[in-house]
Amino acid sequence: MEWRRRHVLGLSDFSPEEMEFVIDTARSMEEVLTRDIKKVPALRGKTVVNLFFESSTRTRTSFEIAGKRLSADVVNFTSSSSSTTKGETLLDTARNIESMKPNVLVVRHSASGAARFLSQHVGCSVINAGDGANEHPSQGLLDLYTILKAKGKIAGLKIAIVGDILHSRVVGSDLHSLGRMGAKLWLCGPATMVPKALEKTGARVTWNMREAVKDADVVMMLRIQSERTKSPWFPSIREYSRNFGLNRALFSLAKDDAIIMHPGPINRGVELSDELADCASSVVLDQVASGVAVRMALLYLLAGGSHAAH
């Protein structure tokens, strides 16, 4: 296939073939990361600006590393040290940065639709690095890639996603990336955080942790999105952990070769016990490693790499 996208704003309109193309490109990028000199000149002379209006460790760092591995010039922008603290609007900030001729803006913002809004007003490519509770497309792609590496397939796998489903932009993208590839998705959490209406997406909804985890191939735990939840959605953290935290006894209900995932950051002792976070079944750090390769692939495809499949 031929890559035709100028922006990566979400996975809702990605075809399975497009997702496979990104994953195939990520595989070739991962080979670069195994070399002694982990750098190629693919994006030499290109500029990537990481425009982050929310805190981030994994996403911002991996986009920065991804750009540098491809020899792009990478500039990191944080709102706390910018003119947004003086009242400058998001659009004015983006237009001022665009006037410096970057090739790609990587945008994280608390408002759903922020990345799409910017893509309509700037001339460079835009990658959505998370917009409110909407989507996080590179996370959806790296989750897909991580599971493919661990299981060799997606179709037919039972994947349980547990936690704050309602406010999670990770789920917003995983429903498209994993669901469209044929996974059997189960969504679980407190009834206040997992609306029954989500079954319209094709996923199964349950408020019973044992039902979700039983015979699962993949168990993905999510943290409570406290920065996006002002009201109490459950009586207490202790009760939440007791009912929806993953421990050894619950995980024993999953398949013997099941894997544990988490997009991070982990709240140990809340959604995931220490022993499971660090056990052999955990692929949490593999997700982080996959993220660099996937983000290299996206930057390469958007900023002037070869657009033809080989």
Secondary structure, 3 states (H helix, E strand, C coil): CECCCCCECCCCCCCHHHHHHHHHHHHHHHHHCCCCCCCCCCCCCCEEEEEECCCCCHHHHHHHHHHHHCCCEEEEEEHHHCHHHHCCCHHHHHHHHHCCCCCEEEEEECCCCHHHHHHCCCCCEEEEEEECCCECHHHHHHHHHHHHHHHCCCCCCEEEEECCCCCCHHHHHHHHHCCCCCCEEEEECCCCCCCHHHHHHCCEEECCHHHHHCCCCEEEECCCCHHHCCCCCCCCHHHHHHHHCECHHHHCCCCCCCEEECCCCCCECCCECHHHHCCCCECHHHHHHHHHHHHHHHHHHHCCCCCECC
